[in-house]
Amino acid sequence: MRRWRLGRRGRTALLGGLALLLALGGCGSGDDTTDAGTQRSPGQKVQLVFWSWVPGVDKAVALWNSENPDVQVKLEKIPAGSSGGYAKMHAALQAGKGAPDLAQVEYQNIPEFLLEDGLVDLTKYGVADSQGKFADWQWRQVAYGNGVYAVPQASGPMGFFYRSDLFQKWGIAVPKTWTEYKAAAATIRQKDPKVYIGTFPPGNSAWFTSLAWQAGAKWFSVDGDTWVVNIDSPETLKVAEYWDSLVGDKLVATEPDFANAWYKHLQNGQIAGWVSAQWGDSILSGNAPDTAGKWRVAPMPQWDGAPFASANWGGSSTAVLKGAKYPTEATKFAVWLNSDPKSIDLLIQGGYGWPAAKDALQGSALDKPYPFFGGQKINDVFAEADAAIDQDWAWIPTTPAAYQHLNDGFQRAIAGQGTFVDAVKAAQAATVADLKAKGLKVRAD
């Protein structure tokens, strides 16, 4: 298998080209370095290796294998990307051996893989014929220039999960705006000092990113061959100032989400709400089963005077990695996995998120009342949210580092060393420096 290493000059050229591809927004030239792969002979049996951490994907793979005896997929479960899965992929690509044919890659990490020339341009294998099957904004997350470097799988439109029993008990109206959210947070603290409306998770800047996204921020863009970084935009600073005030007034908790204490507080009612993505339904039902029937979902609180807007938290794709021996078959599987109604239903049952496939709600496993949410058809809320996501959000090759800069700053602020506003400003400077260190043209906006 080919060794995929680039020298500094090659890396700089590739990244500059990636900036141009982003700028062209689907009108530029694709990647011409893709392996041609091997042409499968009629009747030849082949095996594709697929690395993924998505719940329920094993059942979908089993269905494919039962229907496609000549093209079998071997699923290998790996840790979620930020928990070690990406490190394993990058190590295999750099070593030139051991990489799978297909892998789970989140939208924000696609530029990072393009940085090392690690993904196959799927347009050479007919993926463009399937574009109409997927939501436009999610397709844009995987398309750079004329190249398409993954097949969209799922996203995370946002809403507000809340304990309707507690809100009714205390006579609190479900907040429609962020101003009302703060007022509701204050009332909850007055009614029971042990309860919070939610938490600001200092180690989860991906969540904060979605809040900035909803407020109209656009952190990353390109101007010609220059990356433009605008993390500390007025919209983002407004969001940071807002959460600085909630934390300063002790109206929200500051414990980490997805941690034992947080799960306990969901179970015992000390956390009465959660601004989260659609996939949060399985988190709540799986970790706080005794609260069944007490939760409801409402639209994400809005900024006063602004048009209705939602945002996305999460989002993932199925990519074909460089060195895949049968990219045509790998592309066909990736499209089937993420668009076939039977596959989608199996993935939904596993709790994988909001489907990237168009019109996936009506008639699917999502289109039903949820007993855990008191019989509410919660996905009507998320369908509205999905239609109100700003499609112009883009990512940079150093997104994971930018997230870490924010996490570091937020954690310092919680420890009394500065504010969330300070953290945003520091992340802006550090992210510009990261891109410069890779030899890229960059400017702060």
Salt bridges, closest charged atoms under 4 A:
ASP31 OD2 - LYS322 NZ 3.69
ASP35 OD1 - ARG2 NH1 3.85
GLU67 OE2 - LYS342 NZ 2.81
ASP70 OD1 - LYS45 NZ 3.01
GLU76 OE2 - LYS74 NZ 3.67
GLU112 OE2 - HIS90 NE2 3.08
GLU116 OE2 - HIS90 ND1 1.97
ASP117 OD1 - LYS322 NZ 2.75
ASP121 OD2 - LYS124 NZ 3.40
ASP136 OD1 - LYS358 NZ 3.68
ASP165 OD2 - ARG163 NH2 2.81
ASP223 OD2 - ARG443 NH1 3.00
ASP225 OD2 - LYS441 NZ 2.94
ASP249 OD2 - LYS182 NZ 3.89
GLU255 OE1 - HIS265 ND1 3.00
GLU329 OE2 - ARG40 NE 3.44
ASP367 OD1 - LYS377 NZ 2.95
ASP390 OD2 - LYS218 NZ 2.78
ASP392 OD1 - ARG140 NH2 3.27
ASP434 OD2 - HIS405 NE2 2.70
